[in-house]
Amino acid sequence: MSFTPQDEKKAPGSRSPSKWFHAFALETSRLQWLILLFLLINIGDLVMTYWLLSVSPNIYESNPVANWFFKNWNIAGMTFFKFAVVAFVVIISEYVERRRAGAGKFVLILGSLVTAAVVAYSVHLYWIFVSTPGLR
């Protein structure tokens, strides 16, 4: 016997949490392209973070949680942390989008814009650092 999201409307009290999760997980994503964009921007953020942290010991990660992961596990810990946050945002935005159309898109667009601003600032810092001989 299969359980579909349409069955939720028919018998809301008779479903188990596992059936609800199964139906939720199998439903097609409503935010595929925004998720891909968000993922690509976050890959850019990781690359820029790696480049900035590798050019000088005077540059550090300003996020204390990300810095803790970096100090304990180097770039592998940083990668785990950043993409755990990405996964959390994607799951939340999908859930919100299925509950309230448009709100999940807003979450991903806002997250993409903020992360893109961080990447742009990182590129700016990197450019300043490599173009100014006295900073090394």
ChimeraX attribute file (.defattr): number of C-alpha atoms within 10 A of each C-alpha:
attribute: neighborCount
match mode: 1-to-1
recipient: residues
	/A:1	2
	/A:2	7
	/A:3	13
	/A:4	14
	/A:5	14
	/A:6	9
	/A:7	14
	/A:8	15
	/A:9	9
	/A:10	9
	/A:11	9
	/A:12	10
	/A:13	8
	/A:14	10
	/A:15	12
	/A:16	10
	/A:17	9
	/A:18	9
	/A:19	16
	/A:20	16
	/A:21	10
	/A:22	15
	/A:23	17
	/A:24	17
	/A:25	10
	/A:26	10
	/A:27	11
	/A:28	8
	/A:29	14
	/A:30	17
	/A:31	17
	/A:32	12
	/A:33	10
	/A:34	17
	/A:35	23
	/A:36	12
	/A:37	15
	/A:38	23
	/A:39	17
	/A:40	14
	/A:41	21
	/A:42	22
	/A:43	16
	/A:44	19
	/A:45	22
	/A:46	18
	/A:47	15
	/A:48	20
	/A:49	21
	/A:50	16
	/A:51	14
	/A:52	22
	/A:53	17
	/A:54	12
	/A:55	13
	/A:56	12
	/A:57	9
	/A:58	10
	/A:59	12
	/A:60	14
	/A:61	16
	/A:62	8
	/A:63	8
	/A:64	10
	/A:65	12
	/A:66	16
	/A:67	17
	/A:68	15
	/A:69	18
	/A:70	20
	/A:71	13
	/A:72	11
	/A:73	13
	/A:74	13
	/A:75	16
	/A:76	12
	/A:77	16
	/A:78	23
	/A:79	19
	/A:80	15
	/A:81	18
	/A:82	18
	/A:83	15
	/A:84	12
	/A:85	13
	/A:86	17
	/A:87	14
	/A:88	12
	/A:89	18
	/A:90	23
	/A:91	14
	/A:92	15
	/A:93	23
	/A:94	24
	/A:95	16
	/A:96	17
	/A:97	19
	/A:98	16
	/A:99	11
	/A:100	11
	/A:101	12
	/A:102	14
	/A:103	16
	/A:104	24
	/A:105	19
	/A:106	15
	/A:107	17
	/A:108	21
	/A:109	17
	/A:110	13
	/A:111	18
	/A:112	20
	/A:113	13
	/A:114	13
	/A:115	17
	/A:116	18
	/A:117	14
	/A:118	18
	/A:119	21
	/A:120	15
	/A:121	14
	/A:122	19
	/A:123	18
	/A:124	11
	/A:125	14
	/A:126	17
	/A:127	12
	/A:128	12
	/A:129	17
	/A:130	13
	/A:131	11
	/A:132	9
	/A:133	8
	/A:134	7
	/A:135	10
	/A:136	11
